[in-house]
Amino acid sequence: MTGPWTRLMSAGAVLGTGLAVVSGAAGWDTAHRLLAALALPWLVGLLVVAWVSARQLLPSAVGAVVLFGCAALLTGRGVHLAVAALAFGATALLAARFAISNLKSQPAATGEVAWRDYVTLTKPRVMSLLLLTGGAAVFVGAGGVPALSVFALTMVGLAFACGGAAALNHYLDRDIDPLMGERTAKRPVASGRVAPYVALEFGIALSAVSFVLLDALVNLPTALLALAGNLFYVLVYTRWLKRTTPQNIVIGGAAGAVPPLVGYAGAAGHLGWAAVAMFGIVFLWTPPHFWALALMIREHYAKAHVPMLPVVRGNRETARQIAWYTVALVAATLIPVAFGIFGLVYAVPALVLGALFAWGAFRLWRETTRPRAVALFHYSLLYLALLFVAMALDAVA
C-alpha cells in the first residue's frame, strides 16, 4: 500500500531525472550534475518504499536506480545520454506503477491524516532543541551573525531532516510505543490514527526534501551530514542499539550531536575544531539527560523490553554513571576555552551551568528518587539550550 507522500517522491524523481536528461542534452555541465544529484534522493526514497511496503514494485525501483547509476558512470556523451534517457523512462514507469498501486489499494486506506498528526510525527518538542543547537552552530561557523538566507535555509533543511527521522522513528517503534505509557500510546501510529505506511512515506519524503534543499541551496557537506545523522538515528540507534544494549544511548547519542555539525557546515562550508567541540559536548550530554528520563519511566522501558540502563543495571548504578558522565561533560565544555575556541562570553555561563548540573547529578546519586530524576532531566534541557546560546553570543561578541 502506498500513499500521498509516495506520489510526491514519484513526481520529484520523474522531474529530476527528466531535467537531468534535458540539461545533459543541452550541454549544461554544471546544471546537469546538480540536477542529477537532486534526482537521486527521490529515487532512493521510492526504492525504500518499494522494499518495505510495495515489494511487487521492487524490481522496477531497482531497475530505475541501477540505470541512473550506470548513466552516472558512463562518461561517453552518446551512451551517457542514452542510458540517462532509459533511466528517465524507467522512473516514469515506476511512478505510474506506484500510482496504479495506490488506486488499487485506495479502498483499504484509513482516510485523510489530520495536519496535527503530521506535526506530531516530526516530534516538534525534540526538534526544537536540535534546531537550537544547529542554529547556534551557524553563528559559530559564520564567526558572527550569518547571512539571513544561509541561516534560514540551513534551519529549514535541518528541520526536514529531523522531522523525517522522527517520523521514521514513529514507524519503527509502533510495536513498543503502546507499551511505554499513555504519552507514547497516544502517538499517531501507535494509536492507529496514522497508518504505518503513511508515516514511513512521510519520513522518507521529508528526508529526501532535506537532502535536495541543503545540497541545492546550501552546500553538499551540509546535506551529507544531515543525511548521515538521519540514517544513524533511524538505522543504528532506533532499529538496532535501542533494543539490544544498555549502552544504546551512549553510542546513539552521536545522532543527536549531528545538528551542530550541520549548522557549522552550513555557514562555513566545512567542519572545524569548534564543530568537533560542539559535537562532543552534545554527545557527552546525551547519556545523563536520557538516563534521568529512564529513571523517571523505568517501568515503561521494562514493560517494552527495552534494555535501558536502569532496567539492566538498576537505579543506583544509573545515578552513579549519570554523575560521572556529568563530570566528563563539564570538563569537555571547558576544553574549548582552554584552546581559545570560545571566549569569556561562553566560559562564564559554561562554568556556572556546569556546576549546577554537577550538583544536581551528585544529589541524584546520593538520593536516587523520581523527583530528583525529574528535576535533573528538566534542568538538562535548559542547560544545553543556554550553553549553546552562550556559544552563539560568544561568536557574535
Protein Blocks (a to p, Z undefined) as FASTA:
>chain_A
ZZfklmmmmmmmmmmmmmmmmmmmnopaklmmmmmmmmmmmmmmmmmmmmmmmmmlmmmm
mmmmmmmmmmmmmmbfklmmmmmmmmmmmmmmmmmmmmmmmmmmmmmpgbjadfklmmmm
nommlmmmmmmmmmmmmmmmnopacdfklmmmmmmmmmmmmmmmmmmmmmmmmmmmmmno
jklmmpmklnopacfklmmmmmmmmmmmmmmmmmmmmcmklmmmmmmmmmmmmmmmmmmm
mmmocklmmmmmmmmmmmmmmmmmmmnopacfklmmmmmmmmmmmmmmmmmmmmmmmmmm
mmnopacfklmnojklmmmmmmmmmmmmmmmmmmmmmnomacfklmmmmmmmmmmmmmmm
mmmmmmccfklmmmmmmmmmmmmmmmmmmmmmmmmZZ
